[in-house]
Amino acid sequence: MAAAHLEDTVGYRVEGPEGYLGLVQGVPQAGRPLRPLVLVVSDGETVRFVSLRRVAAVLPFEHRIALGPRHVASAPFDRAEREREAAA
């Protein structure tokens, strides 16, 4: 399923390596042409905004989205280093 059709996944179950995250509540779009931005996922208690980069597979017959692992962007400085530099 192409990214352009992700709006059809509202109600799909979302699962990642960390387990069940919830159901797709929405797929906001922006730009010209319109493109999906994120998946809005809720388990009834928590709302998450899931990057489309994490989508490993969309399984329409199972009404399920499988996510890949979270990619943590590395930064040249961590928070403690930034605070030390600001104090100096």
PDB file of N, CA, C and O in Angstrom:
ATOM      1  N   MET A   1       0.854  -1.184   0.000  1.00  0.00           N
ATOM      2  CA  MET A   1       0.000   0.000   0.000  1.00  0.00           C
ATOM      3  C   MET A   1       0.888   1.231   0.000  1.00  0.00           C
ATOM      4  O   MET A   1       1.760   1.365   0.858  1.00  0.00           O
ATOM      5  N   ALA A   2       0.682   2.109  -0.930  1.00  0.00           N
ATOM      6  CA  ALA A   2       1.493   3.320  -1.034  1.00  0.00           C
ATOM      7  C   ALA A   2       1.148   4.279   0.092  1.00  0.00           C
ATOM      8  O   ALA A   2       0.061   4.223   0.666  1.00  0.00           O
ATOM      9  N   ALA A   3       2.099   5.166   0.400  1.00  0.00           N
ATOM     10  CA  ALA A   3       1.881   6.153   1.460  1.00  0.00           C
ATOM     11  C   ALA A   3       0.632   6.982   1.199  1.00  0.00           C
ATOM     12  O   ALA A   3      -0.039   7.414   2.136  1.00  0.00           O
ATOM     13  N   ALA A   4       0.321   7.201  -0.065  1.00  0.00           N
ATOM     14  CA  ALA A   4      -0.849   8.008  -0.405  1.00  0.00           C
ATOM     15  C   ALA A   4      -2.143   7.347   0.040  1.00  0.00           C
ATOM     16  O   ALA A   4      -3.164   8.025   0.163  1.00  0.00           O
ATOM     17  N   HIS A   5      -2.129   6.043   0.285  1.00  0.00           N
ATOM     18  CA  HIS A   5      -3.335   5.335   0.700  1.00  0.00           C
ATOM     19  C   HIS A   5      -3.369   5.030   2.194  1.00  0.00           C
ATOM     20  O   HIS A   5      -4.227   4.272   2.646  1.00  0.00           O
ATOM     21  N   LEU A   6      -2.463   5.597   2.956  1.00  0.00           N
ATOM     22  CA  LEU A   6      -2.456   5.345   4.392  1.00  0.00           C
ATOM     23  C   LEU A   6      -3.695   5.893   5.092  1.00  0.00           C
ATOM     24  O   LEU A   6      -4.051   5.419   6.172  1.00  0.00           O
ATOM     25  N   GLU A   7      -4.366   6.896   4.489  1.00  0.00           N
ATOM     26  CA  GLU A   7      -5.582   7.407   5.116  1.00  0.00           C
ATOM     27  C   GLU A   7      -6.656   6.319   5.202  1.00  0.00           C
ATOM     28  O   GLU A   7      -7.593   6.432   5.993  1.00  0.00           O
ATOM     29  N   ASP A   8      -6.522   5.268   4.392  1.00  0.00           N
ATOM     30  CA  ASP A   8      -7.458   4.148   4.436  1.00  0.00           C
ATOM     31  C   ASP A   8      -7.176   3.192   5.589  1.00  0.00           C
ATOM     32  O   ASP A   8      -7.882   2.196   5.745  1.00  0.00           O
ATOM     33  N   THR A   9      -6.157   3.476   6.399  1.00  0.00           N
ATOM     34  CA  THR A   9      -5.779   2.569   7.484  1.00  0.00           C
ATOM     35  C   THR A   9      -6.381   2.955   8.835  1.00  0.00           C
ATOM     36  O   THR A   9      -6.031   2.352   9.850  1.00  0.00           O
ATOM     37  N   VAL A  10      -7.267   3.933   8.876  1.00  0.00           N
ATOM     38  CA  VAL A  10      -7.914   4.295  10.145  1.00  0.00           C
ATOM     39  C   VAL A  10      -8.614   3.049  10.684  1.00  0.00           C
ATOM     40  O   VAL A  10      -9.375   2.386   9.979  1.00  0.00           O
ATOM     41  N   GLY A  11      -8.335   2.750  11.961  1.00  0.00           N
ATOM     42  CA  GLY A  11      -8.888   1.558  12.594  1.00  0.00           C
ATOM     43  C   GLY A  11      -7.958   0.365  12.577  1.00  0.00           C
ATOM     44  O   GLY A  11      -8.226  -0.634  13.243  1.00  0.00           O
ATOM     45  N   TYR A  12      -6.856   0.449  11.817  1.00  0.00           N
ATOM     46  CA  TYR A  12      -5.904  -0.657  11.777  1.00  0.00           C
ATOM     47  C   TYR A  12      -5.177  -0.782  13.111  1.00  0.00           C
ATOM     48  O   TYR A  12      -4.922   0.213  13.791  1.00  0.00           O
ATOM     49  N   ARG A  13      -4.850  -2.007  13.469  1.00  0.00           N
ATOM     50  CA  ARG A  13      -4.060  -2.306  14.663  1.00  0.00           C
ATOM     51  C   ARG A  13      -2.596  -2.005  14.338  1.00  0.00           C
ATOM     52  O   ARG A  13      -2.118  -2.355  13.259  1.00  0.00           O
ATOM     53  N   VAL A  14      -1.880  -1.358  15.266  1.00  0.00           N
ATOM     54  CA  VAL A  14      -0.478  -1.008  15.052  1.00  0.00           C
ATOM     55  C   VAL A  14       0.373  -1.764  16.058  1.00  0.00           C
ATOM     56  O   VAL A  14       0.156  -1.677  17.267  1.00  0.00           O
ATOM     57  N   GLU A  15       1.346  -2.509  15.541  1.00  0.00           N
ATOM     58  CA  GLU A  15       2.246  -3.286  16.383  1.00  0.00           C
ATOM     59  C   GLU A  15       3.683  -3.008  15.986  1.00  0.00           C
ATOM     60  O   GLU A  15       4.011  -2.936  14.801  1.00  0.00           O
ATOM     61  N   GLY A  16       4.533  -2.855  16.982  1.00  0.00           N
ATOM     62  CA  GLY A  16       5.952  -2.654  16.754  1.00  0.00           C
ATOM     63  C   GLY A  16       6.741  -3.676  17.536  1.00  0.00           C
ATOM     64  O   GLY A  16       6.158  -4.542  18.188  1.00  0.00           O
ATOM     65  N   PRO A  17       8.057  -3.593  17.483  1.00  0.00           N
ATOM     66  CA  PRO A  17       8.892  -4.506  18.260  1.00  0.00           C
ATOM     67  C   PRO A  17       8.589  -4.420  19.757  1.00  0.00           C
ATOM     68  O   PRO A  17       8.792  -5.384  20.496  1.00  0.00           O
ATOM     69  N   GLU A  18       8.095  -3.240  20.203  1.00  0.00           N
ATOM     70  CA  GLU A  18       7.774  -3.056  21.615  1.00  0.00           C
ATOM     71  C   GLU A  18       6.386  -3.569  21.969  1.00  0.00           C
ATOM     72  O   GLU A  18       5.972  -3.479  23.125  1.00  0.00           O
ATOM     73  N   GLY A  19       5.658  -4.107  20.987  1.00  0.00           N
ATOM     74  CA  GLY A  19       4.339  -4.680  21.227  1.00  0.00           C
ATOM     75  C   GLY A  19       3.223  -3.839  20.626  1.00  0.00           C
ATOM     76  O   GLY A  19       3.452  -3.019  19.737  1.00  0.00           O
ATOM     77  N   TYR A  20       2.016  -4.056  21.125  1.00  0.00           N
ATOM     78  CA  TYR A  20       0.819  -3.377  20.646  1.00  0.00           C
ATOM     79  C   TYR A  20       0.857  -1.909  21.039  1.00  0.00           C
ATOM     80  O   TYR A  20       1.060  -1.582  22.208  1.00  0.00           O
ATOM     81  N   LEU A  21       0.661  -1.015  20.060  1.00  0.00           N
ATOM     82  CA  LEU A  21       0.653   0.420  20.344  1.00  0.00           C
ATOM     83  C   LEU A  21      -0.749   1.005  20.343  1.00  0.00           C
ATOM     84  O   LEU A  21      -0.993   2.022  20.993  1.00  0.00           O
ATOM     85  N   GLY A  22      -1.672   0.380  19.625  1.00  0.00           N
ATOM     86  CA  GLY A  22      -3.032   0.900  19.580  1.00  0.00           C
ATOM     87  C   GLY A  22      -3.605   0.806  18.183  1.00  0.00           C
ATOM     88  O   GLY A  22      -3.130   0.043  17.342  1.00  0.00           O
ATOM     89  N   LEU A  23      -4.649   1.609  17.956  1.00  0.00           N
ATOM     90  CA  LEU A  23      -5.321   1.645  16.667  1.00  0.00           C
ATOM     91  C   LEU A  23      -5.074   2.984  15.992  1.00  0.00           C
ATOM     92  O   LEU A  23      -4.954   4.009  16.662  1.00  0.00           O
ATOM     93  N   VAL A  24      -5.000   2.975  14.673  1.00  0.00           N
ATOM     94  CA  VAL A  24      -4.833   4.224  13.921  1.00  0.00           C
ATOM     95  C   VAL A  24      -6.107   5.042  14.078  1.00  0.00           C
ATOM     96  O   VAL A  24      -7.196   4.584  13.733  1.00  0.00           O
ATOM     97  N   GLN A  25      -5.963   6.253  14.601  1.00  0.00           N
ATOM     98  CA  GLN A  25      -7.089   7.164  14.783  1.00  0.00           C
ATOM     99  C   GLN A  25      -7.199   8.163  13.639  1.00  0.00           C
ATOM    100  O   GLN A  25      -8.276   8.688  13.359  1.00  0.00           O
ATOM    101  N   GLY A  26      -6.074   8.416  12.984  1.00  0.00           N
ATOM    102  CA  GLY A  26      -6.078   9.372  11.883  1.00  0.00           C
ATOM    103  C   GLY A  26      -4.733   9.415  11.201  1.00  0.00           C
ATOM    104  O   GLY A  26      -3.725   8.943  11.727  1.00  0.00           O
ATOM    105  N   VAL A  27      -4.743   9.998  10.007  1.00  0.00           N
ATOM    106  CA  VAL A  27      -3.522  10.174   9.233  1.00  0.00           C
ATOM    107  C   VAL A  27      -3.569  11.584   8.651  1.00  0.00           C
ATOM    108  O   VAL A  27      -4.010  11.772   7.518  1.00  0.00           O
ATOM    109  N   PRO A  28      -3.114  12.584   9.429  1.00  0.00           N
ATOM    110  CA  PRO A  28      -3.151  13.953   8.923  1.00  0.00           C
ATOM    111  C   PRO A  28      -2.268  14.106   7.687  1.00  0.00           C
ATOM    112  O   PRO A  28      -1.236  13.449   7.545  1.00  0.00           O
ATOM    113  N   GLN A  29      -2.711  14.996   6.798  1.00  0.00           N
ATOM    114  CA  GLN A  29      -1.989  15.215   5.551  1.00  0.00           C
ATOM    115  C   GLN A  29      -1.714  16.702   5.362  1.00  0.00           C
ATOM    116  O   GLN A  29      -2.425  17.557   5.890  1.00  0.00           O
ATOM    117  N   ALA A  30      -0.676  16.986   4.604  1.00  0.00           N
ATOM    118  CA  ALA A  30      -0.331  18.380   4.287  1.00  0.00           C
ATOM    119  C   ALA A  30       0.470  18.390   2.997  1.00  0.00           C
ATOM    120  O   ALA A  30       0.918  17.351   2.513  1.00  0.00           O
ATOM    121  N   GLY A  31       0.641  19.583   2.452  1.00  0.00           N
ATOM    122  CA  GLY A  31       1.458  19.763   1.261  1.00  0.00           C
ATOM    123  C   GLY A  31       0.645  19.737  -0.008  1.00  0.00           C
ATOM    124  O   GLY A  31      -0.567  19.518  -0.005  1.00  0.00           O
ATOM    125  N   ARG A  32       1.358  19.970  -1.095  1.00  0.00           N
ATOM    126  CA  ARG A  32       0.755  19.908  -2.430  1.00  0.00           C
ATOM    127  C   ARG A  32       1.656  19.089  -3.310  1.00  0.00           C
ATOM    128  O   ARG A  32       2.755  19.552  -3.615  1.00  0.00           O
ATOM    129  N   PRO A  33       1.287  17.935  -3.732  1.00  0.00           N
ATOM    130  CA  PRO A  33       0.031  17.261  -3.430  1.00  0.00           C
ATOM    131  C   PRO A  33      -0.008  16.821  -1.975  1.00  0.00           C
ATOM    132  O   PRO A  33       1.029  16.730  -1.317  1.00  0.00           O
ATOM    133  N   LEU A  34      -1.209  16.547  -1.478  1.00  0.00           N
ATOM    134  CA  LEU A  34      -1.359  16.101  -0.099  1.00  0.00           C
ATOM    135  C   LEU A  34      -0.567  14.822   0.132  1.00  0.00           C
ATOM    136  O   LEU A  34      -0.594  13.894  -0.676  1.00  0.00           O
ATOM    137  N   ARG A  35       0.139  14.802   1.260  1.00  0.00           N
ATOM    138  CA  ARG A  35       0.908  13.620   1.651  1.00  0.00           C
ATOM    139  C   ARG A  35       0.674  13.351   3.123  1.00  0.00           C
ATOM    140  O   ARG A  35       0.532  14.293   3.902  1.00  0.00           O
ATOM    141  N   PRO A  36       0.629  12.083   3.526  1.00  0.00           N
ATOM    142  CA  PRO A  36       0.484  11.755   4.949  1.00  0.00           C
ATOM    143  C   PRO A  36       1.691  12.256   5.730  1.00  0.00           C
ATOM    144  O   PRO A  36       2.820  12.218   5.240  1.00  0.00           O
ATOM    145  N   LEU A  37       1.442  12.729   6.956  1.00  0.00           N
ATOM    146  CA  LEU A  37       2.522  13.232   7.807  1.00  0.00           C
ATOM    147  C   LEU A  37       2.969  12.197   8.827  1.00  0.00           C
ATOM    148  O   LEU A  37       4.154  11.880   8.926  1.00  0.00           O
ATOM    149  N   VAL A  38       2.015  11.676   9.581  1.00  0.00           N
ATOM    150  CA  VAL A  38       2.273  10.709  10.647  1.00  0.00           C
ATOM    151  C   VAL A  38       1.048   9.818  10.789  1.00  0.00           C
ATOM    152  O   VAL A  38       0.001  10.086  10.200  1.00  0.00           O
ATOM    153  N   LEU A  39       1.189   8.757  11.577  1.00  0.00           N
ATOM    154  CA  LEU A  39       0.032   7.983  12.011  1.00  0.00           C
ATOM    155  C   LEU A  39      -0.317   8.437  13.413  1.00  0.00           C
ATOM    156  O   LEU A  39       0.556   8.486  14.279  1.00  0.00           O
ATOM    157  N   VAL A  40      -1.568   8.767  13.653  1.00  0.00           N
ATOM    158  CA  VAL A  40      -2.034   9.097  15.001  1.00  0.00           C
ATOM    159  C   VAL A  40      -2.594   7.799  15.559  1.00  0.00           C
ATOM    160  O   VAL A  40      -3.585   7.269  15.057  1.00  0.00           O
ATOM    161  N   VAL A  41      -1.941   7.287  16.615  1.00  0.00           N
ATOM    162  CA  VAL A  41      -2.263   5.968  17.160  1.00  0.00           C
ATOM    163  C   VAL A  41      -2.644   6.113  18.629  1.00  0.00           C
ATOM    164  O   VAL A  41      -1.969   6.812  19.385  1.00  0.00           O
ATOM    165  N   SER A  42      -3.728   5.449  19.029  1.00  0.00           N
ATOM    166  CA  SER A  42      -4.154   5.511  20.426  1.00  0.00           C
ATOM    167  C   SER A  42      -4.531   4.124  20.925  1.00  0.00           C
ATOM    168  O   SER A  42      -5.130   3.321  20.210  1.00  0.00           O
ATOM    169  N   ASP A  43      -4.160   3.868  22.180  1.00  0.00           N
ATOM    170  CA  ASP A  43      -4.552   2.614  22.828  1.00  0.00           C
ATOM    171  C   ASP A  43      -5.700   2.841  23.816  1.00  0.00           C
ATOM    172  O   ASP A  43      -6.022   1.960  24.613  1.00  0.00           O
ATOM    173  N   GLY A  44      -6.311   4.022  23.758  1.00  0.00           N
ATOM    174  CA  GLY A  44      -7.407   4.347  24.665  1.00  0.00           C
ATOM    175  C   GLY A  44      -6.960   5.197  25.841  1.00  0.00           C
ATOM    176  O   GLY A  44      -7.774   5.886  26.456  1.00  0.00           O
ATOM    177  N   GLU A  45      -5.682   5.156  26.154  1.00  0.00           N
ATOM    178  CA  GLU A  45      -5.120   5.955  27.248  1.00  0.00           C
ATOM    179  C   GLU A  45      -4.056   6.924  26.750  1.00  0.00           C
ATOM    180  O   GLU A  45      -3.910   8.025  27.282  1.00  0.00           O
ATOM    181  N   THR A  46      -3.325   6.514  25.742  1.00  0.00           N
ATOM    182  CA  THR A  46      -2.202   7.291  25.232  1.00  0.00           C
ATOM    183  C   THR A  46      -2.371   7.528  23.742  1.00  0.00           C
ATOM    184  O   THR A  46      -2.791   6.637  23.003  1.00  0.00           O
ATOM    185  N   VAL A  47      -2.041   8.731  23.311  1.00  0.00           N
ATOM    186  CA  VAL A  47      -2.031   9.051  21.885  1.00  0.00           C
ATOM    187  C   VAL A  47      -0.575   9.208  21.466  1.00  0.00           C
ATOM    188  O   VAL A  47       0.192   9.919  22.116  1.00  0.00           O
ATOM    189  N   ARG A  48      -0.200   8.549  20.388  1.00  0.00           N
ATOM    190  CA  ARG A  48       1.161   8.623  19.868  1.00  0.00           C
ATOM    191  C   ARG A  48       1.125   9.118  18.435  1.00  0.00           C
ATOM    192  O   ARG A  48       0.173   8.863  17.698  1.00  0.00           O
ATOM    193  N   PHE A  49       2.159   9.818  18.057  1.00  0.00           N
ATOM    194  CA  PHE A  49       2.356  10.234  16.675  1.00  0.00           C
ATOM    195  C   PHE A  49       3.505   9.396  16.146  1.00  0.00           C
ATOM    196  O   PHE A  49       4.653   9.585  16.546  1.00  0.00           O
ATOM    197  N   VAL A  50       3.201   8.481  15.255  1.00  0.00           N
ATOM    198  CA  VAL A  50       4.180   7.514  14.771  1.00  0.00           C
ATOM    199  C   VAL A  50       4.687   7.947  13.396  1.00  0.00           C
ATOM    200  O   VAL A  50       3.902   8.180  12.477  1.00  0.00           O
ATOM    201  N   SER A  51       5.990   8.050  13.274  1.00  0.00           N
ATOM    202  CA  SER A  51       6.623   8.418  12.010  1.00  0.00           C
ATOM    203  C   SER A  51       6.317   7.382  10.938  1.00  0.00           C
ATOM    204  O   SER A  51       6.325   6.181  11.204  1.00  0.00           O
ATOM    205  N   LEU A  52       6.049   7.848   9.737  1.00  0.00           N
ATOM    206  CA  LEU A  52       5.803   6.935   8.621  1.00  0.00           C
ATOM    207  C   LEU A  52       7.053   6.149   8.266  1.00  0.00           C
ATOM    208  O   LEU A  52       6.963   5.094   7.639  1.00  0.00           O
ATOM    209  N   ARG A  53       8.210   6.646   8.658  1.00  0.00           N
ATOM    210  CA  ARG A  53       9.462   5.922   8.405  1.00  0.00           C
ATOM    211  C   ARG A  53       9.510   4.594   9.154  1.00  0.00           C
ATOM    212  O   ARG A  53      10.248   3.684   8.776  1.00  0.00           O
ATOM    213  N   ARG A  54       8.720   4.494  10.215  1.00  0.00           N
ATOM    214  CA  ARG A  54       8.706   3.258  10.990  1.00  0.00           C
ATOM    215  C   ARG A  54       7.820   2.183  10.379  1.00  0.00           C
ATOM    216  O   ARG A  54       7.908   1.021  10.777  1.00  0.00           O
ATOM    217  N   VAL A  55       6.970   2.541   9.423  1.00  0.00           N
ATOM    218  CA  VAL A  55       6.048   1.565   8.845  1.00  0.00           C
ATOM    219  C   VAL A  55       6.846   0.555   8.023  1.00  0.00           C
ATOM    220  O   VAL A  55       7.428   0.891   6.991  1.00  0.00           O
ATOM    221  N   ALA A  56       6.860  -0.694   8.506  1.00  0.00           N
ATOM    222  CA  ALA A  56       7.569  -1.764   7.810  1.00  0.00           C
ATOM    223  C   ALA A  56       6.638  -2.492   6.854  1.00  0.00           C
ATOM    224  O   ALA A  56       7.059  -2.934   5.785  1.00  0.00           O
ATOM    225  N   ALA A  57       5.360  -2.619   7.244  1.00  0.00           N
ATOM    226  CA  ALA A  57       4.410  -3.330   6.394  1.00  0.00           C
ATOM    227  C   ALA A  57       2.993  -2.900   6.740  1.00  0.00           C
ATOM    228  O   ALA A  57       2.654  -2.690   7.905  1.00  0.00           O
ATOM    229  N   VAL A  58       2.178  -2.776   5.707  1.00  0.00           N
ATOM    230  CA  VAL A  58       0.746  -2.547   5.873  1.00  0.00           C
ATOM    231  C   VAL A  58       0.069  -3.822   5.398  1.00  0.00           C
ATOM    232  O   VAL A  58       0.216  -4.225   4.244  1.00  0.00           O
ATOM    233  N   LEU A  59      -0.676  -4.453   6.303  1.00  0.00           N
ATOM    234  CA  LEU A  59      -1.295  -5.735   6.017  1.00  0.00           C
ATOM    235  C   LEU A  59      -2.816  -5.554   5.949  1.00  0.00           C
ATOM    236  O   LEU A  59      -3.508  -5.739   6.950  1.00  0.00           O
ATOM    237  N   PRO A  60      -3.336  -5.191   4.761  1.00  0.00           N
ATOM    238  CA  PRO A  60      -4.752  -4.839   4.653  1.00  0.00           C
ATOM    239  C   PRO A  60      -5.711  -5.981   4.983  1.00  0.00           C
ATOM    240  O   PRO A  60      -6.789  -5.730   5.522  1.00  0.00           O
ATOM    241  N   PHE A  61      -5.355  -7.210   4.678  1.00  0.00           N
ATOM    242  CA  PHE A  61      -6.256  -8.319   4.971  1.00  0.00           C
ATOM    243  C   PHE A  61      -6.370  -8.575   6.468  1.00  0.00           C
ATOM    244  O   PHE A  61      -7.370  -9.119   6.936  1.00  0.00           O
ATOM    245  N   GLU A  62      -5.346  -8.181   7.216  1.00  0.00           N
ATOM    246  CA  GLU A  62      -5.341  -8.346   8.675  1.00  0.00           C
ATOM    247  C   GLU A  62      -5.714  -7.052   9.396  1.00  0.00           C
ATOM    248  O   GLU A  62      -5.830  -7.032  10.622  1.00  0.00           O
ATOM    249  N   HIS A  63      -5.901  -5.976   8.639  1.00  0.00           N
ATOM    250  CA  HIS A  63      -6.154  -4.640   9.211  1.00  0.00           C
ATOM    251  C   HIS A  63      -5.097  -4.326  10.260  1.00  0.00           C
ATOM    252  O   HIS A  63      -5.407  -3.973  11.398  1.00  0.00           O
ATOM    253  N   ARG A  64      -3.832  -4.466   9.844  1.00  0.00           N
ATOM    254  CA  ARG A  64      -2.718  -4.316  10.779  1.00  0.00           C
ATOM    255  C   ARG A  64      -1.563  -3.604  10.102  1.00  0.00           C
ATOM    256  O   ARG A  64      -1.329  -3.757   8.903  1.00  0.00           O
ATOM    257  N   ILE A  65      -0.841  -2.819  10.901  1.00  0.00           N
ATOM    258  CA  ILE A  65       0.389  -2.164  10.455  1.00  0.00           C
ATOM    259  C   ILE A  65       1.516  -2.657  11.347  1.00  0.00           C
ATOM    260  O   ILE A  65       1.427  -2.602  12.574  1.00  0.00           O
ATOM    261  N   ALA A  66       2.576  -3.138  10.713  1.00  0.00           N
ATOM    262  CA  ALA A  66       3.757  -3.590  11.446  1.00  0.00           C
ATOM    263  C   ALA A  66       4.813  -2.492  11.341  1.00  0.00           C
ATOM    264  O   ALA A  66       5.093  -1.971  10.262  1.00  0.00           O
ATOM    265  N   LEU A  67       5.388  -2.161  12.492  1.00  0.00           N
ATOM    266  CA  LEU A  67       6.418  -1.125  12.545  1.00  0.00           C
ATOM    267  C   LEU A  67       7.793  -1.748  12.705  1.00  0.00           C
ATOM    268  O   LEU A  67       7.948  -2.817  13.296  1.00  0.00           O
ATOM    269  N   GLY A  68       8.776  -1.065  12.172  1.00  0.00           N
ATOM    270  CA  GLY A  68      10.155  -1.442  12.402  1.00  0.00           C
ATOM    271  C   GLY A  68      10.637  -0.781  13.694  1.00  0.00           C
ATOM    272  O   GLY A  68       9.866  -0.080  14.349  1.00  0.00           O
ATOM    273  N   PRO A  69      11.878  -0.990  14.063  1.00  0.00           N
ATOM    274  CA  PRO A  69      12.408  -0.390  15.285  1.00  0.00           C
ATOM    275  C   PRO A  69      12.481   1.122  15.197  1.00  0.00           C
ATOM    276  O   PRO A  69      12.551   1.699  14.112  1.00  0.00           O
ATOM    277  N   ARG A  70      12.463   1.746  16.355  1.00  0.00           N
ATOM    278  CA  ARG A  70      12.632   3.206  16.430  1.00  0.00           C
ATOM    279  C   ARG A  70      14.061   3.546  16.097  1.00  0.00           C
ATOM    280  O   ARG A  70      14.995   2.888  16.557  1.00  0.00           O
ATOM    281  N   HIS A  71      14.227   4.569  15.303  1.00  0.00           N
ATOM    282  CA  HIS A  71      15.567   5.054  14.995  1.00  0.00           C
ATOM    283  C   HIS A  71      15.772   6.328  15.791  1.00  0.00           C
ATOM    284  O   HIS A  71      15.034   7.300  15.626  1.00  0.00           O
ATOM    285  N   VAL A  72      16.754   6.320  16.636  1.00  0.00           N
ATOM    286  CA  VAL A  72      17.051   7.493  17.442  1.00  0.00           C
ATOM    287  C   VAL A  72      18.139   8.275  16.730  1.00  0.00           C
ATOM    288  O   VAL A  72      19.245   7.779  16.511  1.00  0.00           O
ATOM    289  N   ALA A  73      17.809   9.486  16.380  1.00  0.00           N
ATOM    290  CA  ALA A  73      18.789  10.325  15.688  1.00  0.00           C
ATOM    291  C   ALA A  73      19.889  10.709  16.658  1.00  0.00           C
ATOM    292  O   ALA A  73      19.619  11.112  17.789  1.00  0.00           O
ATOM    293  N   SER A  74      21.107  10.584  16.220  1.00  0.00           N
ATOM    294  CA  SER A  74      22.216  10.970  17.077  1.00  0.00           C
ATOM    295  C   SER A  74      22.460  12.464  16.919  1.00  0.00           C
ATOM    296  O   SER A  74      22.319  13.027  15.834  1.00  0.00           O
ATOM    297  N   ALA A  75      22.821  13.073  18.005  1.00  0.00           N
ATOM    298  CA  ALA A  75      23.123  14.497  18.007  1.00  0.00           C
ATOM    299  C   ALA A  75      24.576  14.665  18.425  1.00  0.00           C
ATOM    300  O   ALA A  75      25.108  13.830  19.157  1.00  0.00           O
ATOM    301  N   PRO A  76      25.222  15.729  17.973  1.00  0.00           N
ATOM    302  CA  PRO A  76      26.624  15.900  18.312  1.00  0.00           C
ATOM    303  C   PRO A  76      26.844  16.137  19.807  1.00  0.00           C
ATOM    304  O   PRO A  76      27.914  15.828  20.331  1.00  0.00           O
ATOM    305  N   PHE A  77      25.849  16.679  20.489  1.00  0.00           N
ATOM    306  CA  PHE A  77      25.985  16.935  21.921  1.00  0.00           C
ATOM    307  C   PHE A  77      24.767  16.393  22.646  1.00  0.00           C
ATOM    308  O   PHE A  77      23.648  16.457  22.135  1.00  0.00           O
ATOM    309  N   ASP A  78      24.986  15.872  23.812  1.00  0.00           N
ATOM    310  CA  ASP A  78      23.825  15.502  24.613  1.00  0.00           C
ATOM    311  C   ASP A  78      23.414  16.697  25.463  1.00  0.00           C
ATOM    312  O   ASP A  78      24.097  17.721  25.467  1.00  0.00           O
ATOM    313  N   ARG A  79      22.331  16.577  26.165  1.00  0.00           N
ATOM    314  CA  ARG A  79      21.765  17.696  26.926  1.00  0.00           C
ATOM    315  C   ARG A  79      22.737  18.225  27.976  1.00  0.00           C
ATOM    316  O   ARG A  79      22.877  19.438  28.131  1.00  0.00           O
ATOM    317  N   ALA A  80      23.401  17.341  28.691  1.00  0.00           N
ATOM    318  CA  ALA A  80      24.331  17.764  29.739  1.00  0.00           C
ATOM    319  C   ALA A  80      25.475  18.581  29.147  1.00  0.00           C
ATOM    320  O   ALA A  80      25.888  19.580  29.736  1.00  0.00           O
ATOM    321  N   GLU A  81      25.997  18.163  27.977  1.00  0.00           N
ATOM    322  CA  GLU A  81      27.070  18.914  27.337  1.00  0.00           C
ATOM    323  C   GLU A  81      26.597  20.299  26.908  1.00  0.00           C
ATOM    324  O   GLU A  81      27.333  21.275  27.048  1.00  0.00           O
ATOM    325  N   ARG A  82      25.401  20.390  26.396  1.00  0.00           N
ATOM    326  CA  ARG A  82      24.856  21.689  25.978  1.00  0.00           C
ATOM    327  C   ARG A  82      24.715  22.609  27.188  1.00  0.00           C
ATOM    328  O   ARG A  82      25.038  23.793  27.103  1.00  0.00           O
ATOM    329  N   GLU A  83      24.234  22.076  28.317  1.00  0.00           N
ATOM    330  CA  GLU A  83      24.073  22.890  29.524  1.00  0.00           C
ATOM    331  C   GLU A  83      25.423  23.369  30.053  1.00  0.00           C
ATOM    332  O   GLU A  83      25.550  24.509  30.499  1.00  0.00           O
ATOM    333  N   ARG A  84      26.441  22.486  30.001  1.00  0.00           N
ATOM    334  CA  ARG A  84      27.773  22.892  30.443  1.00  0.00           C
ATOM    335  C   ARG A  84      28.343  23.989  29.554  1.00  0.00           C
ATOM    336  O   ARG A  84      28.961  24.936  30.041  1.00  0.00           O
ATOM    337  N   GLU A  85      28.130  23.853  28.242  1.00  0.00           N
ATOM    338  CA  GLU A  85      28.629  24.873  27.319  1.00  0.00           C
ATOM    339  C   GLU A  85      27.910  26.201  27.537  1.00  0.00           C
ATOM    340  O   GLU A  85      28.530  27.261  27.451  1.00  0.00           O
ATOM    341  N   ALA A  86      26.606  26.154  27.819  1.00  0.00           N
ATOM    342  CA  ALA A  86      25.840  27.370  28.037  1.00  0.00           C
ATOM    343  C   ALA A  86      26.279  28.071  29.326  1.00  0.00           C
ATOM    344  O   ALA A  86      26.266  29.299  29.403  1.00  0.00           O
ATOM    345  N   ALA A  87      26.663  27.291  30.331  1.00  0.00           N
ATOM    346  CA  ALA A  87      27.080  27.868  31.611  1.00  0.00           C
ATOM    347  C   ALA A  87      28.489  28.457  31.533  1.00  0.00           C
ATOM    348  O   ALA A  87      28.840  29.324  32.333  1.00  0.00           O
ATOM    349  N   ALA A  88      29.291  27.997  30.588  1.00  0.00           N
ATOM    350  CA  ALA A  88      30.690  28.452  30.501  1.00  0.00           C
ATOM    351  C   ALA A  88      30.814  29.838  29.942  1.00  0.00           C
ATOM    352  O   ALA A  88      31.924  30.354  29.809  1.00  0.00           O
TER     353      ALA A  88
END
